[in-house]
Amino acid sequence: MRRLLNVRPRGGGRLLLGLLPLLAVALLYLGASTARHIENPRDKILPTPAAMVVAMIDMAKVDPMTGRVPLFEDTGASLRRLTVALVIATSITLVFGLALGLLPIVRAGFGPLVAAIAVIPPIAVLPILFIVFGLGETAKITLIVFGVTPFMVRDLAAHVTAIPEEQIVKAQSLGASTWQTALQVALPQALPRLIDSVRLSLGPAWVFLISAEAIAADVGLGYRIFLVRRYLAMDIILPYVAWISLLAVIMDLLLVQVSRRAFRWAHPLRDR
């Protein structure tokens, strides 16, 4: 008897299973949109796919007033802010996560501080960031860093702390210093987890980015969404939301591929 636990779809079957829920959601939306437009052809709440395509084509054209392409400009600005913030957050996490996880004295001194910062709602400090750093790029990037770094640090530190004590003892028995133990024992095992932490932080990072752009920005995906909402331009808002989701999925897939290629030993066959 074949157990459901052992059924592992592969190839086309796996792709089909992934597409079915998306197709179901698309059909559900299409049905609802069609029904609303039968009642009111000028309905703006659930625009038809054709209306969204037309709106996005317009957003992908050069604006005669600015000489720029809104969709590309918004995407570039948002990705630039997000990338800079994630690079900073990852760098901080690598240093503090290793230190907290490997050194009991650092964990005792800074663990409570990291835990306290982690429970502060990042959106609540946004006004403070705008007051301190102004309305420019620094405040937006800082919000993302502040929002995701504490979680990433705690996650990486917990992973390093869970490294079997035998490995640490063996390294010291062979004459390894604290620095060598960190680089040769803890670091190789921490890097795959660090990539996973970045992946798990992508969703919150996008939330903080959109929030910051909605409040104080003149370009960006979040800025555009909140700009057109006053006109009930759902034919722009919905495709922009879908575009953000697609960008997040692409970033996640890229990180997965980097992890699998660089750290094959960290991915059992069942995950491939």
Order of alpha helices (4+ residues) and beta strands (2+ residues): alpha-alpha-alpha-alpha-alpha-alpha-alpha-alpha-alpha-alpha-alpha
